[in-house]
Amino acid sequence: MRSTDRSNPSREDVLMDFATRQDRHAREVLESFVRRYPQYEDELVELADELALLEVDSAPECAAVDQAVAGAALAQFRQVEARLAAEQVPPEAPADPFAALDPKGFRQAAQELGGNVVFMGRLRDRLIRSEELSRGFIARLAEVLGTTADALAAFLAGPPRLPAQALYKADGKPEARDKWTFAQALDGSNLTDEQKRHLASL
């Protein structure tokens, strides 16, 4: 059935609309669909080619063959739709190694790292540029959190988990969505000089 919402039809509606048209083999029909739905151009062209191949050997004016062709066309459409849907599945997000920490565990982890809860919060919320963290730092933090260095690095490389307006540093608010440098995080997290030296040495 064709979509009743002509203003913003789904990909499935557009492809089904094309596949069930009697004049779908006419080049101008394909071109018309592509002009109306340029976002589906590749899918429309692929479906048109596959339907044409399926019907090359079909005999005209034969009800039994027409039924078989229709069934094959619908099956082919479903295969294309399933493949396209599978390709659009988003990658699984890295596991949050901080998720299992209650407030007490969070404080203990901060102490084991040699920092404080403010600095640990910056790490948890991915406000520090992960590319500026040394391998030794990531390895030590992974040990504290009970995870692997690779899993932790993948998590820290994600976008900040706080809105841009919540970011603050000593010399002013950073631009929207910016992460802090490691040095800015050390200076803006109420760390003692000894804690800063320790964290910088990891």
C-alpha positions as CSV (number, residue, x, y, z in Angstrom):
1,M,0.0,0.0,0.0
2,R,1.3,3.4,-0.9
3,S,1.9,6.0,1.8
4,T,-0.9,8.5,2.5
5,D,1.7,11.0,3.7
6,R,3.0,12.4,0.5
7,S,4.9,15.3,2.2
8,N,7.4,13.0,3.8
9,P,7.1,9.4,2.7
10,S,9.4,6.7,4.2
11,R,12.0,4.9,2.2
12,E,9.9,1.7,2.3
13,D,6.8,3.6,1.0
14,V,8.8,5.1,-1.9
15,L,10.4,1.8,-2.9
16,M,7.1,-0.1,-2.6
17,D,5.4,2.7,-4.6
18,F,7.9,2.3,-7.4
19,A,8.0,-1.5,-7.3
20,T,4.2,-1.8,-7.7
21,R,3.8,0.6,-10.6
22,Q,2.9,-1.0,-13.9
23,D,5.1,1.5,-15.8
24,R,8.1,1.1,-13.5
25,H,10.3,0.0,-16.5
26,A,9.9,3.3,-18.2
27,R,13.1,5.3,-17.8
28,E,11.2,8.6,-17.2
29,V,9.3,7.0,-14.3
30,L,12.6,6.1,-12.5
31,E,13.9,9.6,-13.3
32,S,10.7,11.1,-11.9
33,F,11.1,9.2,-8.6
34,V,14.8,10.2,-8.3
35,R,13.9,13.9,-8.8
36,R,11.2,13.7,-6.1
37,Y,13.2,11.6,-3.7
38,P,16.9,12.2,-4.3
39,Q,17.8,10.8,-0.9
40,Y,16.7,7.4,-2.1
41,E,18.4,7.5,-5.6
42,D,20.8,4.6,-5.0
43,E,18.1,2.4,-3.6
44,L,15.7,3.2,-6.5
45,V,18.2,2.6,-9.2
46,E,19.3,-0.7,-7.6
47,L,15.7,-1.9,-7.2
48,A,14.8,-0.9,-10.8
49,D,17.8,-2.9,-12.1
50,E,17.0,-5.9,-10.0
51,L,13.3,-5.9,-11.0
52,A,14.3,-5.6,-14.7
53,L,16.6,-8.6,-14.4
54,L,13.8,-10.7,-12.7
55,E,11.4,-10.0,-15.5
56,V,13.6,-10.4,-18.6
57,D,12.5,-14.0,-19.2
58,S,8.9,-13.6,-18.0
59,A,6.2,-14.2,-20.7
60,P,3.7,-11.4,-21.2
61,E,0.0,-11.8,-20.9
62,C,0.3,-14.9,-18.7
63,A,-1.4,-14.7,-15.3
64,A,0.6,-17.5,-13.7
65,V,4.0,-16.0,-14.7
66,D,2.9,-12.5,-13.7
67,Q,2.0,-13.8,-10.2
68,A,5.4,-15.5,-9.9
69,V,7.2,-12.3,-11.0
70,A,5.2,-10.2,-8.6
71,G,6.2,-12.6,-5.8
72,A,9.8,-12.6,-6.8
73,A,9.8,-8.8,-7.0
74,L,8.3,-8.4,-3.6
75,A,10.9,-10.9,-2.2
76,Q,13.7,-9.0,-3.8
77,F,12.3,-5.7,-2.4
78,R,12.3,-7.2,1.1
79,Q,15.9,-8.4,0.7
80,V,17.0,-4.9,-0.3
81,E,15.1,-3.3,2.5
82,A,16.5,-5.7,5.1
83,R,20.1,-5.1,3.9
84,L,19.7,-1.3,3.9
85,A,18.2,-1.5,7.4
86,A,21.1,-3.6,8.6
87,E,23.6,-1.1,7.2
88,Q,22.0,1.7,9.2
89,V,22.3,0.0,12.6
90,P,24.4,2.3,14.7
91,P,27.6,1.0,16.3
92,E,27.3,-0.1,19.9
93,A,28.3,2.6,22.3
94,P,31.4,1.9,24.4
95,A,30.6,0.6,27.9
96,D,30.7,3.2,30.7
97,P,33.4,2.1,33.1
98,F,32.2,4.6,35.7
99,A,28.6,3.3,35.7
100,A,29.1,0.8,38.5
101,L,30.6,3.3,41.0
102,D,28.4,4.5,43.8
103,P,29.3,7.9,45.5
104,K,31.6,6.1,47.9
105,G,33.3,4.0,45.2
106,F,33.7,7.1,43.1
107,R,35.6,8.9,45.9
108,Q,37.8,5.9,46.5
109,A,38.6,5.7,42.8
110,A,39.5,9.3,42.7
111,Q,41.9,8.8,45.7
112,E,43.4,5.7,44.1
113,L,44.1,7.7,41.0
114,G,45.8,10.4,43.0
115,G,43.3,13.1,42.2
116,N,39.9,14.3,43.6
117,V,36.3,13.9,42.8
118,V,36.2,17.1,40.7
119,F,38.9,15.9,38.4
120,M,37.4,12.4,38.3
121,G,34.1,13.9,37.3
122,R,35.8,15.6,34.4
123,L,37.0,12.2,33.2
124,R,33.6,10.6,33.8
125,D,31.8,13.2,31.8
126,R,34.4,13.1,29.0
127,L,35.3,16.7,29.3
128,I,39.1,16.1,28.8
129,R,40.6,15.5,25.4
130,S,41.5,11.8,25.5
131,E,44.3,12.2,22.9
132,E,46.2,14.3,25.5
133,L,46.1,11.5,28.1
134,S,49.2,9.4,28.2
135,R,49.1,5.6,27.9
136,G,50.4,5.4,31.4
137,F,47.5,7.6,32.7
138,I,44.9,5.6,30.8
139,A,46.4,2.3,32.0
140,R,46.4,3.5,35.6
141,L,42.8,4.8,35.4
142,A,41.7,1.5,33.7
143,E,43.3,-0.4,36.6
144,V,41.4,1.8,39.1
145,L,38.1,1.3,37.3
146,G,38.6,-2.4,36.7
147,T,38.4,-2.3,33.0
148,T,40.9,-2.5,30.0
149,A,42.9,0.4,28.6
150,D,41.3,-0.1,25.2
151,A,37.8,-0.1,26.5
152,L,38.5,3.0,28.6
153,A,40.2,4.8,25.7
154,A,37.1,4.1,23.5
155,F,34.8,5.5,26.2
156,L,36.9,8.7,26.8
157,A,37.0,9.4,23.1
158,G,33.3,10.0,23.0
159,P,31.6,13.4,23.1
160,P,31.1,15.3,26.3
161,R,28.2,14.1,28.5
162,L,27.4,17.5,29.9
163,P,25.8,20.4,28.0
164,A,28.2,23.0,26.6
165,Q,26.9,25.6,29.1
166,A,28.0,23.5,32.0
167,L,31.7,23.5,30.9
168,Y,33.8,26.0,32.8
169,K,37.5,26.6,33.1
170,A,39.6,29.1,35.0
171,D,40.3,31.5,32.0
172,G,36.7,31.5,30.8
173,K,34.0,29.4,29.2
174,P,35.3,27.3,26.3
175,E,33.5,27.3,22.9
176,A,30.5,25.1,22.6
177,R,31.2,21.4,22.7
178,D,35.0,21.9,23.2
179,K,36.8,19.6,25.5
180,W,39.4,20.7,28.0
181,T,43.1,20.2,27.5
182,F,44.7,18.0,30.1
183,A,46.6,21.1,31.5
184,Q,43.3,23.0,31.7
185,A,41.7,20.1,33.6
186,L,44.6,20.0,36.1
187,D,44.4,23.7,36.7
188,G,40.6,23.9,36.9
189,S,39.8,21.0,39.2
190,N,40.8,22.3,42.6
191,L,43.8,19.9,42.7
192,T,46.7,20.4,45.0
193,D,50.1,21.0,43.5
194,E,51.2,17.5,44.6
195,Q,48.1,16.0,42.9
196,K,48.8,17.9,39.7
197,R,52.5,16.7,39.7
198,H,51.4,13.1,40.3
199,L,48.7,13.0,37.6
200,A,51.0,14.7,35.1
201,S,53.7,12.1,35.8
202,L,51.5,9.1,35.0
